[in-house]
Structure formats: structure tokens, C-alpha cells
Amino acid sequence: MSLKIALLGFGEVGQTLAAELVTRASEVRAWDPKFEDERNEATRAAARIGVLVAPDAAGAARDAGLIISAVTAARIEVAARSVAGHLAPDAWYFDLNSTSPSSKAAAGEVVQRAGGRFVEAAIMSPISPRGAASPMLIGGAHAAGFQSLASQLGFTHTRIMPGKLGAASAAKMCRSVLVKGLEALVLESLLSARRHGVDEVVLESLQGLKFDDWRESARYMASRALLHGARRAEEMREVTRTVGEAGLMAPMSSACVMWQDWAAAHPELHAAALPQLLDGLLDGMLAARTGDSR
């Protein structure tokens, strides 16, 4: 394919994609601040993969038909601004960064003003082992137009996310509340259990937990909090003490106290289907914030 691709960021995502893209594009250039050290692993990886190391971000983006941004989350807008004055007319700008919707929209505005076509992406699984074929949500005004090119480049499992720019990122971030939250809960639970000498017993007791149907599991767990939140909040206060007695901090357990206490105030919604249960809780939360007594 006669297409020059620029990669901004050459960490795990950038390197994984580069190894595939060099076989599908006429040229792949990359820029990462780590390239300033010729001995850095990223620099060696670029040479090994066959990616051209650009002198700077602008040099990577110049004349590229597609720019892929895979920088750290905090640098999403910085990356967009670094190439804004050097974009080829109608260049695609494919942003893979895991950020909030507002951060994604801010980067998109920079690219759009510079004449580029901004497409957001949310990678909904680890990038390995599937690489470009990992499931992704893509969004923005240019997402539908980009999908065909994306498929040719190996991004074969993209799904267009309707709605305004940032919707795909919102889905990824809200999923991360669970995925990364579970990771944090595992650490808080098992480190404490290890200090108390009961980690194997705890792990054995968890074998029966199954989450085959997340819609039903989520409804069940939410409804239990609505019905039994007060009692569960009391238990979680004791959990917080238990973690503290192991000499550890307990931010996850402390947060559970707050949510269980709050949920206990809405038992009337416990039997509703999940969408109605969530809408009812959100309506109540909004009314409380605005002082509405409905």
C-alpha cells in the first residue's frame, strides 16, 4: 500500500503495531522522546522492526497520510499540538490513547483546526497478542470514512461508536473502573490476607464466583447493595480495620463503605431491570445535587 504512516509514541502499543504496519505501508516513521538515547530499548526496537526514527514529532508527521498517536495519556494534547502545523491536507489522525472524553475532544479540536481528520479509538483488550486486530471502538465524525483503510491496515475488529467525539473513550474509561478496580481490589485483599496468613483460604473461597453474564451479574450485585447496603457498609468498616491491622492502607475498602451507605438509601429500585435501576439512581443523584425534592 502506498501510504506513509507516522507513529507518535513507541512503547508497547507503538512497537506492537509497527511490527505489523511495516509490512502493509510504504513507510513507517516514528518519534518518541526515548529515541534521544541511542542505547534505549525503544531505539533498538525501531531498528529491529524496520521503522525510521524521525528527528522529532513534526518530522515523523510530515507528508504522512496517517498519524497514529500512542503516547502516554497525559501527553495526548501535547502530541496533537506537536504535529498540528505539519499535517498533510486531510491526513488521518488515529488517536489510540486511553484518556477522558474531554481530553480526547481537546486533541481532536487541535487536529481538526489544522486540517486533519481525527478519529478516536479505544482499545478494549490488551494489545497483545492480537495487535492491530484487537477489538477497538472508533468514533468521531470521520470514523466511518476511516474504517475501510483501517481494515486494510489490519485493524479488522473496529466498531463505530455513535454519538459525539469522546463516546468511545468514555466506554473505555468506564470499563477501566471495573478492570483496574478489580486489580486494585485483588492487591488490597490478598496483601492483607497474606499478612494475616489466610490468603490460601481466601483464594479457595473465591472459586465459586462466576461472571459469565455481566448484565445479570451487575444487576444482581447492584440490587444486593440497594437491599443490604447498610449492613454491608458496617462490614466494610470492619474490613477497613482489618486491612489497617495488617499494616496496610485500605482506600478500596473505605470507598466501598461510602458506596454501600449511599446505595442503602434506594431499596425501592432493587427489583428493576438494570437500565431502569441505573436511571433511577442517576435521577436521584441529580435531584440531590440540585436540591430537587421530587
Buried (B, 14 or more C-beta within 10 A) or exposed (E): EEBBBBBBBBBEBBBBBBBBBBEBBEBBBBBBBBBEEEEBEBBEBBEEBEBBBBEBBBBBBBEBBBBBBBBEEEBBBBBBBBBBEBBBEEBBBBBBBBBBBEBBBBBBBBBBEBEBBBBBBBBBEEBEEBBBBBEBBBBBEBBEEBBEBBBEBBBBBBBBBEEEBBBBBBBBBEEEEEEEEEEEBEEBBBBBBBBBEEBEEBEEEEEEEEEEEEEEBBBEEBBBBBBBBEEBBEBBBEBBEBBBEBEBEBEBBBBBBEBBBBBBEBBEBBEBEBEEBBEBBEEBEEEEEEEEEE
